[in-house]
Amino acid sequence: MPLLHTLRDDFGDNTVDTALWPDSYDPGGYTETGGRARLTCNTAYNGYASAATYTLAESYLFCRVYPPADDGAASEAWAQVLITSSTPGTDAVFEVNAATGNINMGARTGYFDAGSVTIPYNGVDHAWLRIRETAGVLYWETSRNGAAWTVRRSATSPAWVGDTDIQAQLLAHRDAGTVDFAEFDSVNIEPGYEMAIDWQNDGSFTNPYDNVTDDVLDRGVTVTYGREQGRQLSPGAVGSAGMVLCNASRLYSPERADSPLADDIGPARPVRFQVAHDGTIYPIFTGRIDDFNLRADYADRSATITALDGLSLLQGLDITTEILTAPRTGQIIDRILTAVGWTAPRDLDPGATHARYWWADSEDAFDALQAVVRSEGPPAIAYVAPDGTFVFRDRHHRLLDAVSRTSQATFAQPEFDCDGPPVTGFGYTAPFEYEHGWRDIINSVNLDIADRIANSEPSVVWEYGSPLTIVSGETIELEASASDPFTAAITPVAGTDYTVSGGTLSVSLTRTSGQSTGVRLTAIGAVTVGGLQLRATSLPQSSVTKVTQTDPSSVSAHGERTYQQQVPWVNSADALAVAQLVIAHYATRRPTVKLRVASCDDDHFEQVVTRTISDRITIVNAELGLDAGFFVETVTHTVDRMNPERPPVHAVVLGCERVLQAATTTPFTFDLAAHGFDDGYFGGIGVDDPDTVFIFDDPVQGQFGTGVFGT
């Protein structure tokens, strides 16, 4: 007999499938309307009922539930998900009762369970209900999305779960009040692709009209994130998503008073795109609406929506901070995120570069972020992951992270000749783009590194310059901006830093370091303030060190090609490391490719939804003679044809750069013959091998004689 989870219905054709639900009752009390199973909720008992031919052992039943309203019920206005044995009243039930506001879970005998569990119902957290049996235990579970489940009750499985005559029912009933209906959807069908817009901006994505998946036209959805270009020298880019919604219903027309979304269509509404598969939710994009355009032509009534990920929140937002002393780049980025009010998750590497000082003064947060990432050096990157997490990876991450140290997958294409040798790996489709890499050669780096040394004594760093009159009870704030950054600012002292006549004056500072601070003045009685100044320990620029690296052979072959960026927050040692990395990685050509992988089966689907930035993969193209390791630098998803009548076409284009090979076979290694002084080289400067670089606390690579010094 079939397992219960093989009973599947999406209720998508607005016609009750009597083959799946042959025992439904009462006539006229159940319909299939609007893509859902609809049950009249009145004083009768109306239900969808399957054939009694299923087994619950090692199986389950789940669905999306829309309970009735209270509407004057005395004590019962409920929707039930019921799994019943051949004995009436011996069953397992999930009941959502609008009259009590509770959800009840029972394994009943004679319609009663002394151990039943009742909890308050939450339409968001309990949107999906599942009863599942495995290994002799029966579970009642709830979910927001039909993929990630929370156990609400468990109990020893009753003996009947192994019977072969079990029936599934979806029920509605009330004992009094206004007749309405309960609805059910997606019986044992995972939600699949979901494009949702939180129109009410309440964080739920479960309000009416939030799920716009069915309105996405066949033009599809495009999502991209990662770097601006497919090279590790390229900065992280703001991720984006684009879609076109059908507006034939005029739902998305904000000028129409009869649209239920008229007052909710606004800027920066949260957007979420994800897919559920085999019990796992794979996020594809998290962001906010950036642009919303309507077409109202006879042949094209549509809404075009562009969304940007959280990295866009840093653009156009100026920040001013205190001074951080000797911070690592990861600490600086954490401070930038705090300054902009970042509330989503953060996943930050510590950083390899140590700045002498860092601060921001009325600086665009996005520009400040990119300056810090440049100061870390390649292949560092800051980007927002598909689930909305802010990610910073430092210049050592590809030496340390498992997904970058070893190939995560091989993608292969044979020669076009029919008799060409076979290849092994995941297939990929046209177009396959290969760039040789000559255009991006860099063989000269010149960096100017400014150093600052704190003065030994406090000095005047700012003066107001004219008398100031403040009425009694008034508070004013002046911006004290200095020519150089400062620390240890001293709250102005009467008689030393200002004079006051009239009443009394209260003075405070908004911060004690930075390149500016706020001086707050509160008058108690009318006052006149003169000679106002601020003293602090100034950090003037003391010297500039020029760090230069060139590759003479590359210059001879290609002409001088200079690195065009500056790294403002490095010390001299880190500047040298950054320069060496750039030269080592780009003095000779490094090919890039764009690889398109389509979700033609479950294995390819997993590659499509899981490959991400800095994953190391192997690419084989026998036609080109290519067989090498590559790092993923950009990710572009396209999901076409989301019409539920046909499966979608989901593909990913991975922009990849070839892995750099180690430059020397004799890296300097303590206590190893032919690798010591006068024989070994320091790890191929800038070309560290993740398999041999020295790593503290690693049982192998952390040993002298084994681990190699890195850049």
N, C-alpha and C positions, 0 to 999 in steps of 0.2 A: 504494500500500500504506500501511496506517496507521503512524503514528509510534509508537514504543514506549511513550511516556508516555500513550497513550490506553488502554493495558491497565490497568484499575482494578478493585480488589476490596478490600472491607472485611471479608470473611469473616464477615459479621454474621448469617447465617441458619443456620449450623451444617450447611450442605449444600454439598459441593464443586460449584462451577459448572463443569460439564464443557464448556460452550461457551467459557469463558475458558481452561481448563486441559485441553485434550483429550488431551494426550500424557503425562499424569502417570504415574508409576511408583514403586514396584512395587505391585501390588494389595494392599491391606491395610496398606501402609506410610505412607499419607497419609490424613488426615481433616481435617475442619473442626470444631473443638471450642472451645467457650468464646469464640467470636468471633475465633479465630485459625486460621491454617493450621498444622496440626500434622503433623510428619514423624517417624516412628519413627527413632531413631538407633541402628542396629545395624550389623553388618558388611556388610549390603547397602547399596545406594545408592538411597535413596528421595527422590523429588522431585515437586514440582508443576512441570509443563511446559506452557507456552502453545503455541498454534499457531505454526508457523514462517512467519509472514506479516508481520513487522514490520520497520521501518527504525530504526536508531539515530542516524543523522546528524541533528543539530539536535534531539535528543530525549534522553530519560533514563529510568532505572528506579530507583525508590527504595522502601524499605519499612522497617518496624520489625522488628528481628531479636532473637530470644531464643535464644541458642546453647544447646547441650546442656551438661551438666556433664562434668567430667573422668571421674569414676567408674571409675577403673582402666584408662583407655586407655593404650596403649603410646606412640603418638606422634600419633594422630589421633582427635579427637572434635570434628567441625566442623559448622558451618552455612555454606552458600555462597549468595551471590546471583550468579547466572551469566547472562551474555548470550553466546549462542553463535551462530557463523556456521553455514553449511551444511556446513562441513568439521569433523568431530569433532576436538576439541582445539585449535581456533582460536577463541579466545573472550576475553572480559574478565570478571574474577572478583574478588569480595570474599569472603574466607574468614576466619571467626572460629574459631580452633582452641583449644578449652578445654584440650587436652592440653599445649599449649605456652604458653598465655596470650597469644598473639599474634594480630594481624589482618594478613592478607596481601592485597596488591593486585597483580594481574597482568594483562598483555595477552599471552596465551599463543599459541604456535604449537607444535603437537605436544605439548600439555599442559605446555609449559615457557616461562618468560620469564626470561631472564638478568638483566633489569633490574627484576625484581619488588621491591617495597618492603614491608618488614615492620616493624610498630611494636607495642609492648605494647598489649594490648586493655584498654579501660576501659569498663565497662558503662554508665556515665553519659554520657561524652563521645561514645561510639560507638554509642549506642542505635539511631540511624537510619543507614542506609547508602545512598549514591546513586552510581551510575555515570552520567556525563553527557557528551555530546559536543556541541561547538559550535565552529565556525570552524576545523575541522581539528585540534582538540585534545580528547583524552579525559581526563576528570577522575574521580578517586575521592574522594568527599567523605563526611564524617561529620557528625552533628548530635545534639544533646541532645534536640531537640524536633520535628524534622521540618520546621522552617522556616528557622532560621539555620544555614548550612552552613559547614564548614571544609574547605578543600582539603587532602588528605593526599598525593596524588600527581597528576601530570599527565604526559602523553606524547603524542607525535604520533599522531593517529588512524590505525589500520590501514585499509587500503582497503575492507575488508568492511563498515565501519559504514554505508555507503550501500546495501548490498544490501537486497533486499526480502523475504528469507526468513529473517530473524533471529528467534531464539526466546529467551524468558526462562524461567529455571528457578530454583527455590528448592530447595536440596538439604540432606540430612543424612547423616552417615556416621561410624562409629567403627571402629577396628581391633581393639579388645578392650574388656573391661570390662562394666559393667552397662548393659543396654539401657535407654535413656530416650528423650527426644524433643527436637527443636528446634522452635521456633515462629516464625511470621512474621505480620505484620499490616500493614494499610493500604498495600497496593501502589499507589503513585502517588496516594495520597489524603492530602492535608494533614490534620493532626490536628484542624483546626477549633477549636471551643470546648473548652477544658480547664479544669476546676475541680480543683485539686489541694490536698491537705493533707499537709504534711510530718509525718506521725505520729511518726516517730523523731527529728525535730528535728535532722537532720543536714545540712540545706541542699540535699538532692538533688532532692526531689520525684519520684524515680524508683523508690522502694522499692515492693514489693507493697502494693496497696491505697491508695497515695498518690493515684492518679488516681480521683477520685470522680465523674467526669462522668456515667457511666452510671447512677449512683444518684440524681442530682438529679431530684426529682419535677417534674411539670409545673407545680407552683406557681412554679417558676423561681427566678432569682437577681436580687437587687436590689443595686445599688451606688450610693453617693452620695459626693460630695466637693466641696470648694470652700468657700463661705461659709455661715454659718448661715442667712442669708436672701439674696435676690437683689438686694442693694444693696451698693455698694462701701464703705459705712460699716460694714457688718456684718463681724465678725471671721471668720477662717478657722475651720472646724469640723473635728473629727475625722472622717475618712472611715469609712464602714461598708459592710459587705456582709452579706447574709442569704441563707440557702438552707435547703431542707428535703431531707434524704436519705431514701431508702427503706431501712428497716431490717428488711425481711421475712427477710433472711438472718441477722439478729441479729449481723451483723459489728460494728455500732457500739454494742454493749451491753457496757460495761466490767465489769459484774458477772458476766458469763458467762466462766468459765474456758476454754471451748472457742472463744472468739473470738480470732483471731490478733492483734487490736488491743487486747485487754483491758488489757495493761500499757502501751500507748502512747497511749491516749486521755487527754490531759491538758490543762492550761490553756496558753494562749499558743502553741499549735502554729502554725507558719507556714502561711499560706493564700495561694494564687496563682490568679488567674482571668485567662485570656488567650484570644485567638483568633488563629489563623494563617490568613492569606488571601493567596493569590497571592505566596507566598514571603516574606511579612512577618509578624512577630509583633506584635500589638497588645495591650499590657497593659491590663487593665481594672481590676484591683485587686491590691494587695500588702499584706498585713497579718498579723494573728495572731488566733486564736480568742479571743473574749471571753466567750462563753456557749455552753453545750451542754446541750440539753434533749431528753429522750426521751419519746415517746408509745408506750405498750404496749397500746393498745386493739385489740380484734379487727379493727376496720375501719381502724385508723390505727396502723401500726407504723413510726414515723419518728423521725428525729433532726433537730432544728432547731438550726442553727448560726448564730451571729452573730459576725462578725469586725470588728475595728477596725484602721485603718491605723496607721502608725508615729507619728503625732502623739499617739496615746493614751499612748505611752511617757513623755511629758512630764508627764502628769497624775498627781498624787499623789506625785511625786518631788521632794523638796526639794533645792535646790542652794545652795551657799555658795561664793563666788568672791573672788578678789582684786579690786582696783579697776583698771578700765581708764580711762586718761586720754585725753580728747578722741577717743573712738571714734565711728565712724559706725555706724548701726544694723545694717548688714550684719556688721560686726565683732562687735557685741554678740551677735547671733543665732548666729554661728559659735561664740562662747565658750559660749553656753548649750548648744548641741548637744554640744560637747566635754565639758561638765560632766555631761551625762546619759549619756555613752558612746555617742553616735550613730555607727554604723558604716556605714550605708547612704550612697549618694551624696548630695551637697549641691549645690544650684544657687542661689547667693545673690547678689543684687544688692548693690552697695556701700552703698546707702542715701544719702538726701539730708540727713537730720538728723544733726547733730554734737552728741553729748552732751558736757557739760563733764566729767562723771565718770559711771561706771556700775559697779555691783556688785550682788551678790545675797547675802542673808544668811538662810539657812534659809527660802527662798522657793520656793513651788511653781513648777517649771520652766515649766509651761504658762501660769500667770498671768504669770510674768516675760516670757515670749515675747509674750503679747498686749499687755502694757504697752509693750514696745518697738515693736511694729507700730503701736499707736495714736500713739506719739510720732513715727513716720514720717509719719503722715497719709494720708488717702485719695488714691489707691486702693490703698495698700500692702496686701499679704496674705502670710501664711505658711500653706502647706498641704503635704500630701504627694501627689505625683503618682501616677498609677496604677502606675508601675513601681517605686514605693517611694522615689523621690528626694524629699528635703526641698527645697521651693522657697520662696524669699523674693523677692518683687517689691516694689521701693520705689515711692515716690509718683511717680516720673518714668517708670516703665516703659512706660506707655501713650503717652508722647511719643516713646519711643526704639525700642521693639520692633516689628519689621515686622508681626507678627500683630495688633498693636493699632492700628497707624497706618493700615492699609488693610483694607477688608472682605475677609474670607476666603471668604465665600460669601453668596449671596442665597437666602432662603427666602420663598416667595411663595404666596399663596392668593387666588384671584379672588373677585369678588362671587358671591353665591349665585344671582343672576339668570342665566338661561340666555343672555341677550344681553349680559352684562357683558363688558367689554374683557378680553383675555387678559393674563396676567402671565407673567413669565419668572423661573425660579429653581427650587430644590429644593422639592418639596412637603412639607407637614407635615400632621399628622392631629389630630383632636380628642383631648383638649380643648385649646383655645388660651385661655390665661388672660391677661387684661389688667387691671392695677391702675393707677389714674389717678395716684396719687402724692401726693395731698393729705396723707395721714396722716403722711408722713415729712418734711414741711417742717421745716427748721431755719433760723431767722433771727437767732439770738443765740448768741454764743460768749463764754464768760468762763473764762479759763485763769489759774491761779495758778502762777507759775514761780519755784521756789525756786533761789537761787544759793548756792554754797558757795565759800569762799575759804580756802585752807590757812593755818594758823597759821605764823608765821615761825620758831618754835622748837619742838622736841619737848617734849611734856608727858606727864604720867601720864594714860593713858587707861583703865587698869584696875588694880585692886588685889585680891589674894586675901583679905586681911583677917584671917587667923588662922594660927597655926603649923601646919606640915604635917610629919608624920613618914613617912619612906620607908625601908623595909627594904633591906638591901644587895642589889644586883642588880635591884631592881624599877624598872620604868619606868611612870610615870603621865603622862596627858595631861589638862591642864586647859583648859577653854574660856575664853578671855579675850574677853569681849564688851563693846564700848564703846557709849556713848550716841550717838556720832557716828562716821561712817566715818573711817578713818585711812590714812596711807601711811607708808612708811619706818620701820616698827616696828623697834625695837632689841632684839636678843636680850638678855634680862636679864643684868646684870653683878653679880657678887658684890661686896658692900659698898656698891653703889649701889642695886640693884633688889631685893636680898634678902640675908639673912644665913643662914649655914649653920653648924651645929655637928655634931661627930661626924666622918663621913667626908668625901668630896668629892662634888660635884654637877655633872652635865653637863646643860646647858640648850640647847634649840633651839626654833625656831618653825616651824609648818607653813606659814605664809605671812606676808608682811610688810606686806600691805595688805588692806583690807576693812572690815567692821564687827566682825569677830571673827577670832580666830586660835587655833590650838592651841599651848599651851606644854608642851613635853615635858621631863620631869624624870627623869633616871636617876641612881640612887644607887650610889656605889662605897663600900661600907661604909654602915652605918645612919646616916641624917642626919635632922636636924630643920631645917626651912626656915621662916624668919620674914620678914615684911614684903615678900612677893613682889609685884612690880608690873610693869607694862608701859608703856614710854614709846614714843611715836610722834608723827608730825605729824598733828594732828587737822584735819578738814575740817568745821567747824561751819557751819550755815546762816547766811549773812550778810544776806540780804534776800529779799523776795518781790516779784516784779513781776507786776502784773495786766495781762493782754493781753485786750482786748475788741474784738469786731467785731459789728456789727449791720447789718441791711438794713432801713432805716426803712419803705420801701414795702411790704415783705413783712410787717413787724410790723403796719402799718396794715391790710393786707388780711386777715391770718390770725390776728392776735394774736401775742404773743411766744411763740416756741417755742425752748427753750434746748437746746443741745448738752449731753448729760448725762455725757460722759466727760472724764477728765483725761489729760494727756499728760506723765508724770512726768520724762521724760529729755530734754526739749528745752531749748535755750537760748531767749532772748527772740526772736531773729530767726526761728528755726524755728517757735516757737510762733505768731508772727504769720502765717507761711506756712500752717501747718495751719489756723488760724482762717479765713484768707481762702479756703482751698480748701473748707472746710465750707460757708461762707456762699455762695460762688459756685456750688457744686454743688447746694445744697438750699434756698436761699431761695425758689425757685420749684419747682413740682412736676416730678418726673421719673418718667415711667411705667416700670413693670416688666412683663415678660411671662414666661410659661412656654410653651415651644414644644416640641412632641413630634415627633420625626423618627424614622421607622421605616426599617429597612434593606431596602427593597423591591427594590433592585437594587444592583449594584456601586457605582454613584456615590453612592447614598444611604448604603450601608454605610460608605464611606470617610468621609463626614461624621459618621456616628454614632460611629465609633471614633477620630476624630482631633480633633474640636472639644473645646476645653478652656478653662480659666480664662483670662480676659482676651483671648480671641479676639474680634476685632471682626467682626460679621456684619451683614448688612442684612436687615431683616424687612419684608415687604410683606403687608398684610392689607387687600385692597381693600374688604372689607365694612366695616371700621372707618375706611377712609381713611388707613391707617397705611403709611408708607414712610420708614423711618429707620434709622440706624445704632444698634446695640446692642452692649454688652459682655457676654460670658458671665461670670456670677458663681457659678453652681452647676451641677453636672452630676449627673444621675441616670440610670444605666443600668438597664434591665430586660431580662432575657433569659428568655423563656418557651419552654416546650415544647422541651427539649433532648433529647427522645427521638430516637435516631439514625434511626428510621424516617421521621421527618418533619423538614423544615428548621426551625431555631429562629426565633423572632420576637424580634429585637433592636431595641430602641428606646432613644432617649435623650431626656430632658427637660432642656432648657437653660433655666435661670433667668437672665434677662437684664435689664439696666438700660439705658435709652436714653443714647446718647452726648450729652454736653452740647455745645451749640453755642458757638462763640466769641462773646464778649460785645461786641467792638468791631471795626469795620472799619478803624480808624485806629490800630493799635498803634504805639507809639513806635519809630521806626527812624532811626538815624543817617543823615544826608546824603540824606534823602528828603523832597522838598517836601510840605508839609501833614501830615507825620508826625513832625516834630521837636519841639523845645521849644515849648510853648504850643499845640501842635496834636495831637501823638500822645499816646496813653495807654499805660501800661506793660503791654502785652500782655493787657488785660482781666484784672485781678488775680484769680488763682485759676482762670482759664479759659484755659489755654494751648492753642494750636493746634499739634498735632504737625507740621504742614506748614511752620510759620514760626518755631517756637521756636528760640532760639539754641543750637547744639550745637557745642562745640569740635571741631575737626578735620573737621567736615563740610564738603565742598567748596562747598556752597551756603549752608546754614544757619549755617555758622561764619563768614560774612563780615559785617563791619559794613555796614549799609545793607540787609541781607537778613534775618538772624536777629533774632528778637524776644526780649527778656528774659522769662524764665519765672518761675513762682512757686517 
